[in-house]
Amino acid sequence: MSNLIEALNIFLKYGNPDYPTHCEHDVLLVMIDPKLVSEEDLQQLAALEFFPGEEYSEYGTDCFYSFYYGSC
């Protein structure tokens, strides 16, 4: 749980959307544009199992995804 909270706190630095997450097919998506995120935070998010959507194009490029935290 602490890793998820840490990741969400990093995302919060880059925006606070009304609908910040989306779940489908066992993937948790966070609707923060990776282009806004610093290189240091990108590395930390990768360590926390969140990756830019462009690496998994099915979900678009303006979000992060994670298989680690499950889905709704």
Secondary structure as UniProt FT lines:
FT   HELIX           2..12
FT   TURN            13..14
FT   STRAND          21..24
FT   TURN            25..26
FT   STRAND          27..30
FT   HELIX           34..36
FT   HELIX           39..47
FT   TURN            48..49
FT   STRAND          51..52
FT   HELIX           53..59
FT   STRAND          64..66
FT   TURN            68..69
//
